[in-house]
Amino acid sequence: MKERAPVLIAGLRRKYLFFKQIISILATEFSYTPPMKRYFIFIFLVVGCISTGAYAQSSTDVNKDVDRTAVYEQVVKEGYGTPKIYKALGNAHYFEGNYAEAKKWFEKLFETETLEDPMLKFRYKQTLKALKLDPANNNYLNATVAGSN
């Protein structure tokens, strides 16, 4: 966001100067202007303001630049880890292909609560296979299978 700030400020400054020129022209023109010309000038100003507002709303999406995994890892590092955060971290690293990190967070999740979600079980097995580890000898999968029967 900091890199885009000068560009946004420069764009807003150009629009400010443009509208300032229009207002100075209108001040001289409105001394006597036919009603139809006033109508067109008013419409022009309204459309300009609406398009400026739409541009400002569409170009400032803060959530695109946020790295969720970094934020969640910082939260865990500060000691506020929850099973929901461990699950989000495990899934995020799994989908990014960081299987060692995914294994770490899945195991942290399994330490805090029992594995009941079949999709998490599947992803954890796939993570172990990607790391060339045997899922049959895994304590977390064996405990959940034995606990679910």
For each residue, the residues with C-beta under 8 A, 3 or more apart:
1: 4 5 62 65
2: 5
3: 6 7
4: 1 7 8
5: 1 2 8 9
6: 3 9 10
7: 3 4 10 11
8: 4 5 11 12 59 60
9: 5 6 12 13
10: 6 7 13 14
11: 7 8 14 15
12: 8 9 15 16
13: 9 10 16 17
14: 10 11 17 18
15: 11 12 18 19 52
16: 12 13 19 20
17: 13 14 20 21
18: 14 15 21 22
19: 15 16 22 23 48
20: 16 17 23 24
21: 17 18 24 25
22: 18 19 25 26 45
23: 19 20 26 27
24: 20 21 27 28
25: 21 22 28 29
26: 22 23 29 30 41
27: 23 24 30
28: 24 25 31
29: 25 26 33 37 41
30: 26 27 33 38
31: 28
32:
33: 29 30 37 38 41
34: 37 38
35: 38 39
36: 39 40
37: 29 33 34 40 41
38: 30 33 34 35 41 42
39: 35 36 42 43
40: 36 37 43 44
41: 26 29 33 37 38 44 45
42: 38 39 45 46
43: 39 40 46 47
44: 40 41 47 48
45: 22 41 42 48 49
46: 42 43 49 50
47: 43 44 50 51
48: 19 44 45 51 52
49: 45 46 52 53
50: 46 47 53 54
51: 47 48 54 55
52: 15 48 49 55 56
53: 49 50 56 57
54: 50 51 57 58
55: 51 52 58 59
56: 52 53 59 60
57: 53 54 60
58: 54 55 61
59: 8 55 56
60: 8 56 57
61: 58 64
62: 1 65 66
63: 66
64: 61
65: 1 62
66: 62 63 71
67: 70 71
68: 71 72 88 92
69: 72 73 89 92 93 96
70: 67 73 74
71: 66 67 68 74 75
72: 68 69 75 76 85 88 89 92
73: 69 70 76 77 89
74: 70 71 77 78
75: 71 72 78 80 81 85
76: 72 73 79 80 81 85 86 89
77: 73 74
78: 74 75
79: 76
80: 75 76 85
81: 75 76 85 86 108
82: 85 86
83: 86 87 109 112 113
84: 87 88
85: 72 75 76 80 81 82 88 89
86: 76 81 82 83 89 90 105 106 108 109 112
87: 83 84 90 91 105 109 120
88: 68 72 84 85 91 92
89: 69 72 73 76 85 86 92 93 101 105
90: 86 87 93 94 102 105 106 108 109 120 123 124
91: 87 88 94 95 102 123
92: 68 69 72 88 89 95 96
93: 69 89 90 96 98 99 101 102 105
94: 90 91 97 98 99 102 106 123 126 127
95: 91 92
96: 69 92 93
97: 94
98: 93 94 101 102
99: 93 94 102 103 127 130 131
100: 103 104 131
101: 89 93 98 104 105
102: 90 91 93 94 98 99 105 106 123 127
103: 99 100 106 107 124 127 128 131
104: 100 101 107 108
105: 86 87 89 90 93 101 102 108 109
106: 86 90 94 102 103 109 110 120 123 124 127 140
107: 103 104 110 111 140
108: 81 86 90 104 105 111 112
109: 83 86 87 90 105 106 112 113 120
110: 106 107 113 114 115 124 140 143 144
111: 107 108
112: 83 86 108 109
113: 83 109 110
114: 110 143 144 147
115: 110 120 121 124 140 141 144
116: 144 148
117: 120 121
118: 121 122
119: 122 123
120: 87 90 106 109 115 117 123 124
121: 115 117 118 124 125 141 144
122: 118 119 125 126
123: 90 91 94 102 106 119 120 126 127
124: 90 103 106 110 115 120 121 127 128 140 141
125: 121 122 128 129 135 141
126: 94 122 123 129 130
127: 94 99 102 103 106 123 124 130 131
128: 103 124 125 131 133 134 135 138
129: 125 126 132 133 135
130: 99 126 127
131: 99 100 103 127 128
132: 129
133: 128 129 138
134: 128 137 138
135: 125 128 129 138 141
136: 141
137: 134 142
138: 128 133 134 135 141 142
139: 142 143
140: 106 107 110 115 124 143 144
141: 115 121 124 125 135 136 138 144 145
142: 137 138 139 145 146
143: 110 114 139 140 146 147
144: 110 114 115 116 121 140 141 147 148
145: 141 142 148 149
146: 142 143 149
147: 114 143 144
148: 116 144 145
149: 145 146
